[in-house]
Amino acid sequence: MPAILVHGVPDTHHLWSELRSHLSRDDVSTPDLPGFDGKPPSFEPIKENYVDWLIAQIEMAGEPVDLVGHDWGALLSIRVASIRPDLIRTWCVGGGSVHKDYTWHPTAQIWQTAGTGEQFMAGMVPATALPALVGGGMPQAYAEECVKHIDDTMKDCILKLYRSATNFMNEWDADLDNMPKGGLMIWGADDPYMQKELAEKMAARVGARIVSLPETGHWFPAQRPKETAALLEEHWGKG
């Protein structure tokens, strides 16, 4: 059974590069979200279309997969697991959970505001993005790689994705009970973007195990690749 690892915002498949070096399996796919790979997506970059894209990625594997998601990749993975549990052998998410009480973090609210979001993106160049990402907990080496890929296409996709998702927590919350039991949630204890207590509530509701990584921020796959790989392999062994 293949494993599919899905990144978030403003990342690319490079998020998983070092982590993959610590995995013992070679059937791992790390696709770029459409529009985050330097090419315009073939669809309107809103949340429903990204969900459909991820479903298509899994269906191409031809069998249930070990699905892993971070940030928006986590949110998309949760949605897929809740509406197409038949596609999932195991699931693991981190840096993103679904709970109706969640309030978007300040940067997301800026992106969701017409005009203000565009102004923010106009100033999102390497000289400003690099220190902002490192300040948010992204490791320096990965941040330097990350900012190379933040282009106008990605910025446009981010704005449209976030603006399609102002109320998605309520929209997607009702289907959580359909998720396969026994999932894994990995959380950076110092993640500033999503409250850990809401992740814990989601874990309790869907019967998932949650592991908190101390002294770790939002980008735990890049900050703690060896530890994260070990947790994944343990989880997959139980699937």
C-alpha positions in Angstrom: 0.0 0.0 0.0 1.5 3.4 -1.0 1.9 6.4 1.4 0.9 9.9 0.2 2.3 12.9 2.1 0.5 16.2 1.5 2.0 19.5 2.3 0.3 22.8 3.2 0.8 26.6 2.9 3.1 28.1 1.7 5.0 24.8 1.2 5.9 22.4 -1.5 6.9 18.7 -1.6 10.3 19.9 -0.2 8.7 19.9 3.3 9.1 16.1 3.3 12.6 15.8 1.8 14.6 15.1 5.0 11.8 13.1 6.6 11.7 10.8 3.6 15.4 10.0 4.2 14.5 8.5 7.5 11.8 6.2 6.2 12.5 2.6 5.4 9.8 2.4 2.7 10.2 3.6 -0.9 6.5 3.6 -1.9 6.0 7.2 -0.8 4.5 10.0 -2.9 4.8 13.7 -2.0 2.7 15.5 -4.7 2.7 19.3 -4.9 -0.7 21.0 -4.4 -1.8 22.3 -7.8 -0.6 25.9 -8.2 2.2 25.3 -5.7 4.5 23.7 -8.3 5.1 26.8 -10.5 2.3 26.0 -12.8 -1.3 27.3 -12.8 -3.8 24.7 -11.6 -6.3 23.3 -14.1 -9.1 24.2 -11.7 -10.3 27.1 -9.6 -8.1 26.8 -6.4 -10.8 26.5 -3.8 -11.1 23.9 -1.0 -13.6 21.6 -2.7 -11.5 21.3 -5.8 -8.4 20.5 -3.8 -10.3 17.8 -2.0 -11.3 16.3 -5.4 -7.7 16.6 -6.5 -6.5 14.6 -3.5 -9.2 12.0 -4.0 -8.0 11.5 -7.6 -4.4 11.2 -6.4 -5.4 8.4 -4.0 -7.6 6.7 -6.6 -4.7 6.5 -9.0 -2.8 4.4 -6.4 -5.4 1.7 -6.9 -5.7 0.7 -3.3 -6.2 2.2 0.2 -3.3 4.4 1.2 -1.4 5.6 4.2 -2.4 9.3 4.1 -0.3 11.9 5.9 -1.1 15.7 5.8 0.4 18.8 7.3 -1.3 22.2 7.6 -3.7 22.5 4.7 -2.6 19.1 3.7 -3.9 17.9 7.0 -7.3 19.7 6.5 -7.7 18.1 3.0 -6.7 14.7 4.4 -9.2 15.0 7.2 -11.9 15.9 4.7 -11.0 13.0 2.4 -10.9 10.5 5.3 -14.3 11.7 6.4 -16.1 11.4 3.1 -14.1 8.6 1.4 -12.9 6.4 4.3 -12.8 3.5 1.8 -9.7 5.1 0.3 -7.8 5.2 3.6 -5.7 2.4 5.2 -4.2 4.7 7.9 -4.3 8.5 8.4 -2.0 10.9 10.2 -2.3 14.7 10.3 -0.6 17.6 12.1 -0.6 21.3 12.1 -4.3 21.4 11.1 -7.5 19.9 12.6 -11.2 20.5 12.1 -13.3 21.8 15.0 -16.3 24.1 14.8 -14.8 26.4 17.5 -11.7 27.2 15.6 -11.0 30.8 14.7 -8.6 31.5 11.9 -5.2 32.9 12.9 -4.5 36.6 12.1 -2.5 36.0 8.9 -5.3 33.8 7.5 -7.8 36.5 8.3 -5.7 39.0 6.3 -5.6 36.6 3.4 -9.4 36.3 3.5 -9.9 40.0 3.3 -10.2 41.5 -0.2 -7.6 44.2 -0.9 -5.7 43.6 2.4 -4.7 40.1 1.3 -3.4 41.3 -2.1 -1.4 44.0 -0.3 0.1 41.3 2.0 1.0 39.1 -1.0 2.6 42.0 -2.8 5.0 42.4 0.1 5.6 38.6 0.4 9.1 38.5 -1.2 12.1 36.5 0.0 13.6 39.4 2.0 10.4 39.6 4.1 9.0 36.1 3.9 12.2 34.4 5.1 12.5 36.1 8.5 8.7 35.8 9.0 8.7 32.1 8.4 11.7 31.5 10.6 10.1 33.6 13.2 7.0 31.4 13.0 9.1 28.3 13.7 10.2 27.2 10.2 13.9 25.8 10.3 16.2 28.2 8.5 17.5 25.8 5.9 14.0 24.7 4.9 12.8 28.3 4.9 15.5 29.3 2.4 14.2 26.5 0.2 10.6 27.4 0.8 10.8 31.0 -0.3 12.3 30.0 -3.7 8.9 28.6 -4.6 6.6 31.4 -3.5 5.5 32.9 -6.8 2.5 34.8 -8.0 0.6 31.6 -8.9 1.0 30.2 -5.4 0.0 33.5 -3.9 -3.2 33.6 -5.9 -4.0 30.1 -5.0 -3.4 30.8 -1.3 -5.8 33.7 -1.4 -8.5 31.8 -3.2 -8.2 28.8 -1.0 -8.4 30.7 2.2 -11.3 32.8 0.9 -13.2 29.6 0.0 -12.8 28.4 3.6 -14.0 31.1 5.9 -16.7 28.8 7.3 -15.3 25.4 6.4 -14.9 24.2 10.0 -18.7 24.2 10.4 -19.1 22.8 6.9 -16.8 19.9 7.5 -17.3 19.2 11.2 -20.5 17.2 10.7 -18.7 14.4 8.7 -15.8 13.8 11.1 -17.6 10.9 12.7 -17.1 8.9 9.4 -13.3 9.0 9.8 -11.6 5.6 10.4 -10.7 5.1 14.0 -7.1 4.7 15.1 -5.6 7.8 13.3 -2.6 9.7 14.5 -2.2 13.4 15.1 1.2 15.0 15.6 1.5 18.4 17.1 4.2 20.9 17.7 3.8 22.0 21.3 4.6 25.6 20.3 2.5 25.7 17.1 1.1 29.3 17.0 -1.4 28.7 14.2 -3.9 26.2 15.6 -4.9 25.6 19.2 -3.7 22.3 20.5 -6.8 22.0 22.7 -9.0 21.9 19.6 -6.8 19.2 18.1 -7.1 17.2 21.3 -10.9 17.5 21.1 -10.9 16.3 17.5 -8.6 13.4 18.4 -11.0 12.3 21.2 -14.0 12.6 18.9 -12.5 10.5 16.1 -10.6 8.0 18.2 -7.2 9.1 17.2 -3.9 9.2 19.2 -2.3 12.6 19.6 1.4 13.1 20.1 2.9 16.5 21.2 6.5 17.2 20.2 8.1 19.5 22.8 10.0 22.6 21.8 8.6 22.2 18.3 6.6 24.7 16.2 4.2 24.4 13.3 6.6 22.8 10.7 7.4 19.7 12.7 8.1 17.5 9.6 11.1 19.8 8.8 12.0 20.6 12.4 11.8 17.1 13.7 12.1 14.8 10.7 13.7 11.8 12.4 11.2 11.8 15.2 8.3 12.3 12.9 9.4 9.5 10.6 9.7 7.1 13.6 6.1 8.0 14.7 4.8 7.4 11.2 6.5 4.0 10.8 5.2 2.9 14.2 1.7 4.1 13.1 1.9 2.3 9.8 2.9 -0.9 11.5 -0.3 -0.9 13.4 -2.5 -0.3 10.4 
